[in-house]
């Protein structure tokens, strides 16, 4: 356990062991990741009736086998992909079928997860029961983004609420996935160190010279949210900013980028040209994968302003985060302090993390 003082002027950062110790990592996996929403970074849910599409929720960390199904009426569901008899994986590749059949002992399930039949169980008492059906997992969508979880808190509506409030004016229905601008980055650092770095603009003048020229650093703003953090990047020039509609919370400002962090590890960055999304996926106490996905609605505005050169920004971030990962293993370092003016986002993240780690 650790505590973060609510007064940032007195607060200390988490103990260094959080960023490299295996016991801490196991606690984060079960108490945080297993109770949170995570971005679906693989294929989108299937559109055709009778579809069955397996995938893994938070690979490398939760490693939970799950299954999209869409029945003949078009209803989409997310189910456990593990047979309730002996734990066999049910569907190993995408297919079309009305029922799910386990190839191990023949148990069959409907597309909604109900167990339909099981050979050689005529003498079993109190069978079938609710535990013989496939568990259903919650999922939600926002435009082209899909999220899911095992037992996530809060509701998806509450988790997405701040994003909708500020970004509903954007053409979400026109966002097109750009595979040529999407990739996975492997970082030799704990997932939370990557989030720490994202959540403060303090390092921009020191680490990101090109980005610093596109932003008005003096007016960079951080807004704590009930379930995350919003950072507002202010453009140096009008033509690199959003045209915000009247009534928008930031109307009249030159916003170059909305940087949303949704706890614990999803980053939704909105630029005039579209979205870049980072899903930070733990792979161990000192490794993580950043699944970077790009969605474009205005190709003419690509590679301008704060939303340009994102590969270089990522490279600069990785270098400094990996250096910190080596530094926090020092026997001479344990806990640091926060800048009251520039690290409010990181402080807020650490308070949310400490609260979820309570048993």
VOBA-1610 file (N, C-alpha, C; in pm, whole numbers, padded with zeros to 5 digits, always signed):
BEGIN
Unk+00083-00119+00000Unk+00000+00000+00000Unk+00087+00125+00000Unk+00035+00230-00060Unk+00099+00360-00048Unk-00010+00466-00053Unk+00019+00580-00003Unk-00075+00691-00003Unk-00012+00809-00075Unk-00097+00890-00140Unk-00054+01013-00203Unk-00131+01126-00137Unk-00060+01217-00073Unk-00125+01330-00005Unk-00211+01407-00104Unk-00338+01435-00070Unk-00423+01512-00163Unk-00373+01653-00190Unk-00290+01706-00102Unk-00231+01838-00122Unk-00100+01820-00200Unk-00103+01857-00326Unk+00015+01836-00412Unk+00138+01908-00360Unk+00118+02013-00282Unk+00232+02089-00230Unk+00311+02009-00128Unk+00247+01910-00067Unk+00315+01826+00032Unk+00341+01685-00018Unk+00274+01646-00126Unk+00270+01506-00167Unk+00405+01455-00216Unk+00425+01325-00195Unk+00538+01252-00251Unk+00486+01154-00356Unk+00567+01127-00457Unk+00531+01033-00562Unk+00528+00890-00506Unk+00476+00792-00581Unk+00472+00654-00531Unk+00612+00599-00505Unk+00622+00495-00422Unk+00754+00433-00399Unk+00809+00375-00527Unk+00938+00381-00543Unk+01003+00336-00666Unk+00974+00190-00697Unk+00949+00109-00594Unk+00923-00033-00617Unk+00800-00057-00703Unk+00706+00035-00703Unk+00587+00021-00787Unk+00626+00000-00933Unk+00739+00057-00974Unk+00778+00057-01114Unk+00867-00060-01156Unk+00901-00149-01060Unk+00987-00260-01102Unk+00966-00388-01022Unk+00892-00384-00914Unk+00879-00500-00827Unk+00768-00593-00875Unk+00794-00724-00878Unk+00699-00822-00930Unk+00574-00831-00843Unk+00587-00815-00713Unk+00471-00823-00624Unk+00376-00706-00650Unk+00432-00588-00666Unk+00350-00472-00701Unk+00280-00496-00835Unk+00351-00553-00930Unk+00293-00576-01062Unk+00174-00671-01053Unk+00183-00776-00974Unk+00071-00869-00957Unk-00048-00799-00894Unk-00023-00712-00798Unk-00133-00638-00734Unk-00201-00546-00835Unk-00124-00478-00917Unk-00181-00389-01020Unk-00264-00469-01119Unk-00215-00586-01159Unk-00288-00668-01256Unk-00427-00704-01204Unk-00435-00750-01079Unk-00563-00798-01026Unk-00653-00686-00974Unk-00594-00586-00911Unk-00677-00482-00848Unk-00707-00364-00939Unk-00627-00346-01043Unk-00648-00232-01132Unk-00690-00279-01272Unk-00603-00356-01337Unk-00631-00393-01476Unk-00754-00482-01491Unk-00775-00572-01397Unk-00891-00662-01405Unk-01021-00591-01373Unk-01014-00467-01325Unk-01136-00393-01289Unk-01150-00266-01372Unk-01089-00265-01491Unk-01086-00143-01571Unk-01128-00169-01716Unk-01155-00060-01789Unk-01182-00065-01932Unk-01051-00065-02009Unk-01050-00139-02121Unk-00931-00145-02205Unk-00971-00133-02351Unk-00887-00065-02428Unk-00914-00046-02570Unk-00897-00178-02646Unk-00989-00204-02737Unk-00977-00318-02827Unk-00884-00275-02940Unk-00765-00332-02943Unk-00664-00285-03039Unk-00649-00377-03159Unk-00720-00488-03160Unk-00715-00578-03275Unk-00824-00543-03374Unk-00879-00644-03439Unk-00984-00620-03537Unk-01109-00567-03470Unk-01185-00485-03544Unk-01311-00434-03495Unk-01410-00549-03479Unk-01513-00534-03396Unk-01614-00640-03383Unk-01674-00676-03518Unk-01708-00802-03540Unk-01760-00844-03670Unk-01896-00783-03700Unk-01920-00758-03827Unk-02046-00696-03868Unk-02148-00796-03920Unk-02103-00912-03968Unk-02193-01006-04034Unk-02265-01095-03932Unk-02389-01138-03961Unk-02461-01231-03873Unk-02388-01364-03860Unk-02411-01433-03747Unk-02354-01565-03718Unk-02202-01563-03710Unk-02143-01446-03685Unk-01997-01435-03678Unk-01947-01476-03540Unk-01831-01540-03539Unk-01758-01571-03416Unk-01613-01529-03436Unk-01565-01437-03350Unk-01430-01382-03369Unk-01355-01382-03236Unk-01256-01471-03219Unk-01182-01476-03092Unk-01074-01367-03085Unk-01044-01323-02966Unk-00931-01235-02943Unk-00893-01244-02796Unk-00792-01167-02756Unk-00742-01172-02618Unk-00751-01032-02557Unk-00813-01025-02440Unk-00825-00898-02369Unk-00697-00869-02292Unk-00637-00755-02322Unk-00512-00708-02261Unk-00403-00815-02267Unk-00358-00847-02389Unk-00258-00953-02406Unk-00127-00919-02337Unk-00068-01021-02274Unk+00056-01001-02202Unk+00037-00964-02057Unk-00087-00932-02019Unk-00115-00894-01880Unk-00232-00979-01830Unk-00356-00942-01865Unk-00470-01024-01826Unk-00476-01152-01909Unk-00443-01141-02038Unk-00443-01258-02127Unk-00575-01334-02122Unk-00685-01260-02121Unk-00816-01324-02107Unk-00873-01361-02245Unk-00898-01491-02271Unk-00955-01531-02400Unk-01103-01493-02407Unk-01140-01414-02506Unk-01278-01369-02521Unk-01323-01388-02666Unk-01453-01371-02687Unk-01510-01405-02817Unk-01622-01309-02852Unk-01605-01240-02967Unk-01718-01166-03023Unk-01813-01266-03089Unk-01943-01250-03065Unk-02042-01326-03143Unk-02150-01227-03189Unk-02200-01252-03307Unk-02315-01175-03355Unk-02418-01277-03405Unk-02536-01278-03343Unk-02633-01381-03379Unk-02705-01347-03509Unk-02797-01433-03550Unk-02863-01414-03679Unk-02958-01295-03679Unk-02987-01240-03559Unk-03067-01117-03551Unk-02979-00992-03551Unk-02847-01011-03554Unk-02755-00897-03560Unk-02709-00846-03425Unk-02745-00914-03314Unk-02707-00869-03180Unk-02563-00909-03151Unk-02481-00811-03115Unk-02340-00834-03085Unk-02322-00860-02936Unk-02239-00959-02905Unk-02209-00991-02764Unk-02060-01020-02751Unk-02012-01007-02627Unk-01874-01042-02595Unk-01880-01148-02485Unk-01826-01266-02514Unk-01836-01380-02424Unk-01697-01430-02384Unk-01693-01505-02275Unk-01573-01582-02245Unk-01555-01685-02355Unk-01429-01707-02394Unk-01398-01805-02497Unk-01345-01934-02435Unk-01387-01962-02311Unk-01339-02079-02237Unk-01458-02168-02203Unk-01451-02293-02242Unk-01560-02387-02215Unk-01580-02404-02065Unk-01706-02402-02022Unk-01739-02413-01880Unk-01731-02556-01828Unk-01693-02650-01914Unk-01677-02790-01870Unk-01537-02813-01814Unk-01436-02805-01898Unk-01300-02833-01853Unk-01202-02723-01892Unk-01252-02609-01940Unk-01164-02495-01964Unk-01095-02492-02099Unk-01144-02571-02193Unk-01083-02569-02326Unk-01116-02438-02398Unk-01023-02389-02481Unk-01053-02276-02567Unk-01156-02320-02671Unk-01260-02239-02690Unk-01371-02280-02776Unk-01348-02250-02923Unk-01320-02124-02956Unk-01306-02082-03095Unk-01164-02029-03113Unk-01090-02084-03205Unk-00950-02047-03222Unk-00924-01962-03345Unk-01023-01951-03434Unk-01009-01862-03550Unk-01148-01812-03589Unk-01151-01696-03652Unk-01278-01636-03691Unk-01355-01729-03784Unk-01487-01737-03765Unk-01569-01824-03846Unk-01714-01774-03844Unk-01799-01843-03917Unk-01943-01816-03916Unk-02014-01945-03877Unk-02092-01940-03771Unk-02168-02056-03724Unk-02275-02007-03628Unk-02387-02077-03623Unk-02495-02035-03534Unk-02471-02076-03390Unk-02398-02184-03370Unk-02371-02232-03234Unk-02220-02242-03213Unk-02180-02244-03086Unk-02040-02260-03048Unk-02025-02402-02994Unk-01935-02478-03050Unk-01919-02617-03008Unk-01776-02641-02962Unk-01761-02697-02842Unk-01629-02731-02790Unk-01582-02861-02857Unk-01465-02858-02916Unk-01414-02975-02988Unk-01355-03080-02894Unk-01350-03049-02762Unk-01291-03143-02666Unk-01391-03251-02625Unk-01511-03208-02576Unk-01612-03305-02532Unk-01752-03275-02587Unk-01759-03182-02684Unk-01885-03164-02755Unk-01987-03073-02691Unk-01953-03000-02586Unk-02051-02908-02527Unk-02083-02798-02628Unk-02212-02762-02638Unk-02256-02660-02734Unk-02319-02543-02662Unk-02296-02425-02719Unk-02348-02300-02664Unk-02416-02221-02775Unk-02515-02141-02738Unk-02578-02048-02832Unk-02490-01925-02845Unk-02521-01841-02944Unk-02442-01719-02967Unk-02453-01621-02851Unk-02554-01637-02765Unk-02565-01550-02647Unk-02499-01610-02524Unk-02432-01728-02539Unk-02357-01789-02430Unk-02431-01898-02354Unk-02561-01917-02383Unk-02636-02022-02312Unk-02586-02160-02352Unk-02566-02247-02252Unk-02532-02384-02285Unk-02655-02454-02341Unk-02637-02518-02458Unk-02750-02582-02525Unk-02754-02733-02502Unk-02638-02797-02501Unk-02636-02943-02491Unk-02500-02990-02443Unk-02500-03110-02379Unk-02375-03169-02332Unk-02388-03320-02330Unk-02307-03393-02406Unk-02316-03538-02407Unk-02279-03601-02272Unk-02341-03715-02243Unk-02303-03802-02131Unk-02320-03736-01993Unk-02413-03642-01981Unk-02434-03577-01851Unk-02573-03608-01796Unk-02635-03716-01843Unk-02772-03745-01802Unk-02786-03768-01651Unk-02685-03818-01586Unk-02695-03846-01443Unk-02650-03733-01353Unk-02606-03621-01410Unk-02556-03511-01329Unk-02671-03440-01256Unk-02654-03410-01128Unk-02755-03341-01049Unk-02743-03190-01066Unk-02858-03124-01058Unk-02862-02976-01067Unk-02786-02927-01190Unk-02809-02995-01300Unk-02740-02959-01424Unk-02843-02943-01536Unk-02830-02838-01619Unk-02730-02730-01611Unk-02771-02623-01512Unk-02672-02548-01468Unk-02696-02432-01380Unk-02638-02308-01447Unk-02652-02194-01380Unk-02603-02068-01439Unk-02454-02073-01468Unk-02379-02151-01389Unk-02234-02157-01409Unk-02194-02236-01533Unk-02290-02304-01596Unk-02260-02377-01718Unk-02271-02291-01843Unk-02330-02173-01831Unk-02337-02081-01943Unk-02207-02000-01953Unk-02177-01947-02069Unk-02057-01866-02086Unk-02077-01728-02025Unk-01984-01682-01942Unk-01994-01546-01888Unk-01994-01442-02000Unk-02070-01335-01980Unk-02078-01223-02074Unk-01997-01107-02020Unk-01919-01042-02106Unk-01837-00929-02066Unk-01898-00799-02118Unk-01882-00689-02043Unk-01931-00559-02090Unk-01839-00501-02196Unk-01898-00428-02290Unk-01819-00356-02390Unk-01896-00232-02429Unk-01826-00138-02494Unk-01887-00012-02536Unk-01809+00045-02652Unk-01870+00140-02723Unk-01805+00201-02839Unk-01822+00352-02835Unk-01724+00421-02889Unk-01730+00565-02913Unk-01670+00589-03050Unk-01757+00613-03149Unk-01708+00625-03286Unk-01637+00497-03326Unk-01513+00507-03377Unk-01440+00387-03420Unk-01369+00314-03305Unk-01382+00366-03182Unk-01312+00308-03068Unk-01402+00210-02994Unk-01347+00096-02956Unk-01420-00005-02882Unk-01342-00040-02756Unk-01413-00052-02644Unk-01349-00086-02518Unk-01424-00202-02454Unk-01353-00277-02370Unk-01413-00391-02300Unk-01340-00409-02169Unk-01398-00492-02083Unk-01335-00520-01955Unk-01395-00643-01891Unk-01326-00695-01789Unk-01377-00810-01715Unk-01489-00767-01620Unk-01456-00675-01532Unk-01555-00619-01439Unk-01521-00472-01416Unk-01532-00393-01522Unk-01480-00255-01517Unk-01564-00162-01429Unk-01495-00068-01369Unk-01554+00041-01293Unk-01496+00171-01349Unk-01573+00274-01371Unk-01718+00290-01355Unk-01791+00236-01478Unk-01913+00286-01505Unk-01983+00250-01628Unk-01910+00312-01747Unk-01929+00254-01865Unk-01866+00309-01986Unk-01915+00450-02012Unk-02043+00477-01986Unk-02097+00612-02009Unk-02025+00714-01923Unk-01999+00680-01797Unk-01928+00773-01708Unk-01782+00786-01750Unk-01721+00677-01792Unk-01579+00676-01831Unk-01557+00763-01954Unk-01650+00758-02050Unk-01637+00835-02173Unk-01696+00977-02162Unk-01762+01011-02051Unk-01842+01133-02043Unk-01764+01259-02077Unk-01645+01275-02024Unk-01567+01397-02048Unk-01524+01409-02193Unk-01494+01294-02257Unk-01457+01296-02399Unk-01576+01342-02482Unk-01693+01287-02454Unk-01813+01327-02528Unk-01843+01476-02509Unk-01827+01525-02387Unk-01860+01665-02358Unk-01779+01760-02446Unk-01652+01730-02465Unk-01567+01824-02538Unk-01551+01790-02685Unk-01572+01664-02723Unk-01540+01624-02860Unk-01661+01580-02942Unk-01781+01596-02891Unk-01899+01555-02966Unk-01917+01634-03096Unk-01857+01751-03106Unk-01873+01833-03226Unk-01791+01779-03344Unk-01702+01684-03318Unk-01614+01633-03423Unk-01683+01526-03508Unk-01639+01504-03631Unk-01705+01408-03721Unk-01661+01264-03695Unk-01698+01209-03582Unk-01658+01074-03544Unk-01697+00971-03651Unk-01813+00992-03714Unk-01859+00894-03813Unk-01774+00895-03939Unk-01691+00998-03956Unk-01605+01005-04075Unk-01463+00956-04047Unk-01435+00920-03922Unk-01300+00876-03886Unk-01268+00742-03951Unk-01158+00737-04024Unk-01117+00615-04093Unk-00984+00566-04037Unk-00979+00438-04007Unk-00856+00379-03955Unk-00743+00393-04057Unk-00625+00436-04011Unk-00508+00454-04098Unk-00402+00354-04058Unk-00401+00234-04117Unk-00304+00132-04076Unk-00159+00173-04098Unk-00135+00256-04202Unk+00003+00298-04231Unk+00057+00392-04125Unk-00030+00449-04041Unk+00012+00539-03934Unk-00011+00475-03796Unk-00031+00345-03793Unk-00058+00273-03669Unk+00047+00165-03649Unk+00087+00143-03526Unk+00190+00043-03497Unk+00194+00019-03346Unk+00269-00083-03307Unk+00293-00110-03165Unk+00436-00071-03130Unk+00451-00004-03017Unk+00583+00031-02966Unk+00609-00053-02840Unk+00726-00111-02830Unk+00765-00187-02712Unk+00864-00104-02630Unk+00828-00079-02506Unk+00905+00013-02421Unk+00960-00064-02302Unk+01087-00047-02275Unk+01151-00114-02162Unk+01130-00032-02035Unk+01005-00030-01991Unk+00969+00046-01872Unk+00833-00001-01822Unk+00807+00017-01695Unk+00676-00012-01638Unk+00569+00075-01704Unk+00451+00018-01724Unk+00342+00089-01791Unk+00310+00223-01724Unk+00317+00227-01589Unk+00281+00350-01518Unk+00382+00462-01541Unk+00508+00429-01567Unk+00606+00532-01599Unk+00571+00600-01731Unk+00523+00522-01827Unk+00480+00581-01954Unk+00362+00675-01931Unk+00268+00634-01846Unk+00152+00719-01815Unk+00196+00845-01740Unk+00287+00829-01644Unk+00338+00945-01570Unk+00389+01052-01666Unk+00466+01010-01763Unk+00526+01102-01859Unk+00420+01171-01944Unk+00321+01093-01988Unk+00214+01149-02072Unk+00135+01258-01998Unk+00123+01243-01867Unk+00028+01325-01790Unk+00082+01460-01747Unk+00197+01499-01795Unk+00245+01633-01763Unk+00312+01695-01885Unk+00282+01822-01904Unk+00347+01898-02011Unk+00478+01959-01968Unk+00516+01935-01844Unk+00636+01992-01784Unk+00761+01962-01868Unk+00767+01841-01925Unk+00888+01799-01995Unk+00894+01849-02140Unk+00786+01907-02191Unk+00780+01941-02334Unk+00897+02031-02377Unk+00928+02141-02307Unk+01040+02225-02353Unk+01175+02155-02350Unk+01187+02054-02265Unk+01316+01986-02248Unk+01333+01865-02339Unk+01223+01799-02372Unk+01230+01671-02444Unk+01179+01681-02588Unk+01084+01772-02614Unk+01018+01778-02746Unk+01036+01916-02811Unk+01151+01945-02870Unk+01173+02079-02925Unk+01076+02116-03037Unk+01044+02022-03125Unk+00952+02053-03236Unk+00811+02077-03185Unk+00763+01990-03098Unk+00630+02008-03039Unk+00623+02138-02960Unk+00730+02172-02892Unk+00732+02295-02811Unk+00713+02419-02899Unk+00762+02413-03024Unk+00745+02528-03114Unk+00601+02540-03163Unk+00527+02429-03162Unk+00388+02431-03210Unk+00290+02471-03102Unk+00332+02463-02974Unk+00243+02490-02862Unk+00285+02615-02786Unk+00186+02679-02726Unk+00211+02791-02634Unk+00227+02731-02495Unk+00350+02702-02456Unk+00375+02629-02331Unk+00319+02704-02209Unk+00327+02835-02211Unk+00279+02913-02098Unk+00131+02897-02072Unk+00053+02860-02176Unk-00092+02846-02161Unk-00138+02701-02160Unk-00043+02608-02158Unk-00076+02466-02150Unk-00154+02442-02021Unk-00265+02366-02031Unk-00354+02351-01916Unk-00383+02204-01888Unk-00396+02171-01759Unk-00431+02036-01716Unk-00558+02042-01634Unk-00655+01954-01669Unk-00785+01951-01601Unk-00808+01811-01544Unk-00804+01794-01411Unk-00838+01662-01354Unk-00984+01629-01382Unk-01011+01503-01413Unk-01146+01455-01442Unk-01184+01345-01342Unk-01312+01314-01328Unk-01350+01207-01234Unk-01283+01073-01265Unk-01259+01045-01392Unk-01201+00916-01429Unk-01079+00930-01520Unk-01010+01040-01505Unk-00891+01059-01588Unk-00839+01201-01579Unk-00776+01245-01688Unk-00713+01377-01694Unk-00728+01429-01837Unk-00752+01559-01850Unk-00751+01625-01981Unk-00637+01728-01981Unk-00557+01725-02087Unk-00457+01829-02110Unk-00494+01905-02237Unk-00486+02036-02230Unk-00522+02122-02342Unk-00396+02187-02396Unk-00360+02152-02520Unk-00246+02214-02585Unk-00293+02333-02667Unk-00236+02450-02642Unk-00276+02574-02709Unk-00182+02599-02827Unk-00241+02624-02945Unk-00162+02642-03066Unk-00095+02778-03069Unk+00021+02784-03129Unk+00090+02911-03151Unk+00023+02990-03263Unk-00041+02919-03358Unk-00099+02986-03476Unk-00243+02942-03495Unk-00329+03033-03541Unk-00471+03004-03556Unk-00498+02891-03653Unk-00421+02879-03759Unk-00452+02780-03861Unk-00417+02638-03819Unk-00353+02620-03704Unk-00323+02487-03652Unk-00418+02448-03539Unk-00528+02521-03523Unk-00619+02500-03411Unk-00757+02455-03458Unk-00834+02400-03365Unk-00972+02363-03392Unk-01059+02488-03411Unk-01163+02475-03492Unk-01269+02576-03499Unk-01378+02531-03403Unk-01373+02578-03281Unk-01465+02531-03177Unk-01600+02601-03190Unk-01710+02526-03180Unk-01843+02586-03196Unk-01882+02670-03074Unk-01973+02767-03091Unk-02024+02841-02976Unk-02085+02745-02873Unk-02064+02776-02747Unk-02114+02690-02641Unk-02016+02583-02597Unk-01910+02563-02675Unk-01808+02466-02635Unk-01735+02518-02512Unk-01697+02431-02416Unk-01629+02477-02295Unk-01503+02559-02321Unk-01438+02539-02437Unk-01313+02608-02467Unk-01328+02704-02585Unk-01452+02742-02616Unk-01475+02833-02729Unk-01394+02962-02711Unk-01331+03005-02819Unk-01250+03126-02816Unk-01103+03101-02793Unk-01066+02976-02762Unk-00924+02943-02743Unk-00868+02872-02866Unk-00738+02883-02887Unk-00671+02817-02999Unk-00624+02679-02954Unk-00715+02584-02949Unk-00679+02449-02904Unk-00615+02373-03020Unk-00490+02331-03000Unk-00419+02253-03102Unk-00442+02104-03082Unk-00464+02062-02956Unk-00484+01921-02927Unk-00554+01902-02795Unk-00651+01811-02794Unk-00714+01765-02670Unk-00648+01632-02636Unk-00585+01626-02518Unk-00513+01505-02478Unk-00587+01443-02359Unk-00667+01341-02387Unk-00745+01275-02283Unk-00674+01150-02234Unk-00663+01138-02103Unk-00617+01017-02038Unk-00734+00958-01962Unk-00773+00836-01997Unk-00880+00766-01927Unk-00819+00654-01844Unk-00837+00662-01715Unk-00773+00569-01622Unk-00814+00425-01651Unk-00720+00329-01650Unk-00582+00347-01604Unk-00480+00372-01714Unk-00513+00345-01843Unk-00402+00342-01940Unk-00444+00369-02084Unk-00553+00442-02105Unk-00598+00473-02241Unk-00582+00623-02267Unk-00523+00657-02382Unk-00498+00796-02419Unk-00565+00825-02552Unk-00654+00923-02553Unk-00725+00962-02675Unk-00684+01105-02707Unk-00611+01122-02816Unk-00558+01253-02855Unk-00631+01301-02979Unk-00696+01416-02969Unk-00775+01469-03081Unk-00704+01590-03139Unk-00687+01587-03273Unk-00628+01697-03348Unk-00726+01738-03458Unk-00706+01853-03521Unk-00797+01891-03629Unk-00808+01787-03740Unk-00705+01705-03760Unk-00709+01604-03867Unk-00773+01473-03824Unk-00782+01444-03692Unk-00837+01317-03648Unk-00788+01278-03510Unk-00776+01147-03487Unk-00742+01093-03356Unk-00615+01009-03361Unk-00534+01023-03259Unk-00431+00922-03232Unk-00462+00866-03094Unk-00458+00735-03084Unk-00498+00668-02959Unk-00384+00579-02913Unk-00348+00591-02786Unk-00245+00506-02725Unk-00310+00418-02620Unk-00298+00288-02637Unk-00339+00193-02533Unk-00212+00137-02472Unk-00187+00169-02346Unk-00065+00124-02280Unk-00094-00010-02214Unk-00025-00114-02258Unk-00053-00251-02215Unk+00066-00307-02138Unk+00050-00335-02008Unk+00160-00392-01930Unk+00201-00529-01984Unk+00330-00556-01985Unk+00383-00685-02026Unk+00470-00748-01918Unk+00482-00682-01807Unk+00565-00728-01697Unk+00600-00610-01609Unk+00672-00633-01499Unk+00706-00522-01411Unk+00783-00410-01478Unk+00863-00443-01583Unk+00948-00341-01645Unk+00937-00341-01797Unk+00823-00382-01848Unk+00801-00377-01994Unk+00656-00342-02022Unk+00634-00271-02129Unk+00497-00244-02173Unk+00494-00230-02324Unk+00376-00248-02377Unk+00352-00226-02520Unk+00257-00108-02532Unk+00288-00016-02623Unk+00199+00096-02651Unk+00137+00070-02788Unk+00010+00033-02788Unk-00062+00010-02913Unk-00112+00145-02963Unk-00047+00194-03068Unk-00075+00327-03122Unk-00163+00311-03246Unk-00282+00372-03243Unk-00378+00361-03352Unk-00419+00501-03398Unk-00432+00517-03530Unk-00463+00647-03590Unk-00592+00639-03669Unk-00676+00742-03653Unk-00803+00753-03726Unk-00809+00895-03784Unk-00833+00906-03913Unk-00825+01034-03984Unk-00962+01073-04039Unk-01000+01202-04018Unk-01121+01253-04082Unk-01094+01372-04174Unk-00977+01433-04164Unk-00942+01543-04253Unk-00796+01528-04297Unk-00772+01450-04404Unk-00633+01424-04447Unk-00557+01550-04486Unk-00629+01656-04528Unk-00561+01779-04570Unk-00487+01847-04456Unk-00525+01815-04331Unk-00463+01882-04217Unk-00358+01795-04146Unk-00330+01678-04203Unk-00226+01593-04146Unk-00090+01663-04149Unk-00006+01625-04054Unk+00133+01672-04049Unk+00144+01823-04033Unk+00050+01880-03958Unk+00056+02022-03925Unk+00037+02039-03776Unk+00102+02140-03721Unk+00082+02178-03581Unk+00122+02071-03482Unk+00050+02067-03368Unk+00084+01975-03260Unk+00060+01830-03299Unk-00022+01806-03401Unk-00050+01670-03444Unk+00043+01618-03550Unk+00154+01683-03571Unk+00252+01638-03672Unk+00374+01578-03602Unk+00451+01501-03677Unk+00575+01445-03623Unk+00556+01358-03502Unk+00445+01283-03495Unk+00415+01207-03374Unk+00511+01090-03354Unk+00567+01036-03462Unk+00669+00931-03448Unk+00791+00983-03372Unk+00832+01105-03404Unk+00948+01164-03337Unk+00916+01191-03190Unk+00795+01240-03164Unk+00754+01265-03025Unk+00756+01134-02946Unk+00704+01027-03007Unk+00705+00896-02941Unk+00847+00850-02912Unk+00937+00865-03008Unk+01076+00825-02988Unk+01139+00903-02873Unk+01113+01033-02866Unk+01168+01116-02759Unk+01112+01073-02624Unk+00980+01042-02620Unk+00919+00997-02494Unk+00979+00864-02449Unk+00994+00771-02542Unk+01048+00639-02506Unk+01188+00651-02447Unk+01269+00736-02506Unk+01407+00751-02457Unk+01409+00797-02311Unk+01327+00897-02280Unk+01332+00950-02144Unk+01264+00854-02046Unk+01156+00788-02088Unk+01087+00694-01999Unk+01178+00575-01968Unk+01251+00525-02066Unk+01341+00413-02040Unk+01458+00454-01951Unk+01501+00580-01961Unk+01606+00628-01871Unk+01554+00635-01728Unk+01429+00680-01711Unk+01369+00684-01577Unk+01354+00542-01522Unk+01316+00446-01610Unk+01300+00307-01565Unk+01431+00254-01507Unk+01543+00292-01565Unk+01672+00250-01509Unk+01700+00325-01378Unk+01661+00453-01375Unk+01690+00533-01257Unk+01613+00493-01133Unk+01486+00452-01147Unk+01407+00420-01028Unk+01450+00289-00962Unk+01540+00216-01025Unk+01595+00097-00961Unk+01712+00131-00867Unk+01751+00257-00867Unk+01863+00299-00782Unk+01832+00275-00634Unk+01929+00229-00559Unk+01913+00212-00415Unk+01909+00346-00343Unk+01944+00452-00414Unk+01949+00585-00352Unk+01824+00668-00383Unk+01726+00608-00454Unk+01603+00681-00488Unk+01482+00603-00439Unk+01386+00674-00381Unk+01260+00608-00346Unk+01140+00690-00392Unk+01118+00808-00333Unk+01002+00888-00369Unk+01045+01031-00399Unk+00979+01090-00499Unk+01010+01228-00537Unk+00898+01322-00495Unk+00899+01444-00550Unk+00797+01545-00522Unk+00735+01592-00653Unk+00625+01666-00644Unk+00552+01715-00762Unk+00568+01865-00778Unk+00572+01910-00902Unk+00557+02052-00931Unk+00411+02088-00914Unk+00376+02177-00821Unk+00234+02211-00801Unk+00169+02273-00924Unk+00247+02336-01012Unk+00188+02402-01128Unk+00188+02315-01253Unk+00274+02216-01259Unk+00291+02142-01385Unk+00266+01991-01376Unk+00250+01937-01256Unk+00234+01791-01245Unk+00104+01753-01176Unk+00001+01834-01194Unk-00128+01802-01133Unk-00190+01677-01195Unk-00167+01655-01325Unk-00222+01536-01390Unk-00159+01409-01337Unk-00028+01409-01322Unk+00043+01292-01270Unk+00002+01267-01124Unk-00010+01372-01045Unk-00054+01360-00906Unk-00194+01299-00900Unk-00285+01344-00986Unk-00422+01291-00989Unk-00421+01143-01026Unk-00342+01105-01124Unk-00329+00965-01165Unk-00279+00880-01049Unk-00179+00926-00978Unk-00124+00849-00867Unk-00226+00832-00755Unk-00309+00933-00732Unk-00414+00920-00629Unk-00518+00817-00671Unk-00556+00815-00799Unk-00651+00715-00846Unk-00591+00575-00836Unk-00463+00563-00872Unk-00395+00433-00867Unk-00385+00384-00723Unk-00347+00470-00632Unk-00336+00430-00490Unk-00471+00386-00436Unk-00578+00456-00474Unk-00711+00419-00425Unk-00752+00281-00474Unk-00725+00249-00601Unk-00765+00119-00655Unk-00681+00005-00602Unk-00561+00035-00556Unk-00474-00070-00502Unk-00510-00108-00358Unk-00600-00033-00296Unk-00644-00071-00162Unk-00717-00205-00169Unk-00691-00295-00074Unk-00755-00428-00078Unk-00905-00418-00046
//
